[in-house]
Each structure stands twice: as C-alpha cells, then as structure tokens.
Amino acid sequence: MIENILQDTLLVDLAPEPQMCDELDSISETMSPMADRDVVVDFSNADIVTASSLSKLLKLRQLLTDSGRRLVLCGLAVNTRGVFKKTALDRVFEFAADKSVVLPNA
C-alpha cells in the first residue's frame, strides 16, 4: 500500500513477494520522471526479497538520489536484512529500525 504521509514523503507498506515486484514498479512509475519526495519502504509484511526486487530497489534508489531525494528501508526481518548484508547492499541503502524512526507521526 502506497500513501502520502507528508507533503514530501511517500510511505510504502510493502507486500510480500511476488506482489513486492509489482509494488516497486508502481513506486518507480509514480516517482518518474522527476522524484519530488523521499520514499520510506516498510518491509514489516515481507519476509523475503528476491533478486528482481533488489534490482528494482536499486533503480528506485538511483532515481531518487539523482533528484536529491532519499530512499529509506525499514522494518526488515533479520533474514531479509541478511540478504542486504551478504550482497553488500547494506552499504548502499539507508536503513531504519521501523517507520516511526523516520516518520515520527506514522
């Protein structure tokens, strides 16, 4: 589910795979051609992440970074966070424990 929390922030409560890929596509389409908001992606409902979803997250991150915006991933399960660590993507993405850290009123 995608919702505007603040004027400049989009919160995405990410669905589990295989819907995750479709949601990530929707976010990229929403943000193109010019990213005008930060994006917070909450993984609380997702227990795994596929290579396809990682690729889509990298593309979204690039789109946002090119526009001076942020992509923050939060609510990751230990195993999901481990995927980012094993692929060294933990050095690429910004993480928060949960969405309340990034969005105090969420």
N, C-alpha and C positions, 0 to 999 in steps of 0.2 A: 504494500500500500504506500502510495506517494502522497505526502501532504506538505503544504507550506506551513512552517512553524513561525518563522519570522519573515519579514519582507525580503531579507537577503539570505535565507536558509531554507533548504529543501530537506525534509526528513523522509527517509525511505525505510519502512519496516520490511526488510527483505524476506521473501517467501523461500521455502526450501527448494532445492533442486527437484525437478527440472524447470520450475517456474522462475527460478532465480535468473536464468539467462534472459528470459523474456522481459523481466522487470528491468534488468540492467540495460537492455536495448531501449526500453521506453524512457529511461532516465536520460540516456545519451541523446535520444531524439528530442526530448523536452529541452535539454540544455543547448542543443545546436541551433543555429550556427555560432551563437555567442553565449558563453556561460556567464550569467549575471547573478548567480547565487552560489553560496557554498552548499555542499551536499554532505549530509550525515547519513551513513548507511548502517542500520541496526541489524546485526546478524543474529539476534536473540532467537528467532524462529528457524534458523538454518543450522543444520548440524554438519554438513559437508560443503565443500566448494570444489567445483570441477575446474579443469584446465581452461575450458571455454569461458567460465565465469571469471577466472583470474585474468584472462586476456581482455575481457570486456571491462573489468575494473581498471586495468592499466590504461586502456583507451580513454575511459572516462576521466581518470586522473590527469592524463595528458591534456585533454580538452579543458579541464578546469584550471590546471596550472598555467596553460597558455593564456588564460584570461585573468590570471591573478587571483583565482579562487581556490578554495580548499576542498579536499575530499577527506572525510574522517570516517574511519571504520570503527564500530563499537559493538559491544555485546557478543564478542566471538567466544565460542566454546573453546576449551583447551585444545581439543584435536584440530579444530579449524585454525586456531592461531598457530598451531604447529606446522600446518601446511605453509603458511606465510614464512615461518622461520626456516623451514627446510629448503624453500625455494629462494631464500634471501630477500623475499619481498617485504619482510618486516623492516628493512632499511629503506624501502621505497614509499610505503604508505604511512599515514598518520593514524594512530590508534588511540582510543579512549576506552576506559572500562565499560561505560554504558552511556546512553544518550543523555542522562541527567548531568553528566560531567561537561558535555559540550553545549547542551541546551537546558539550562537550569529550570526552565518553566515547562519542560516536556513531561 
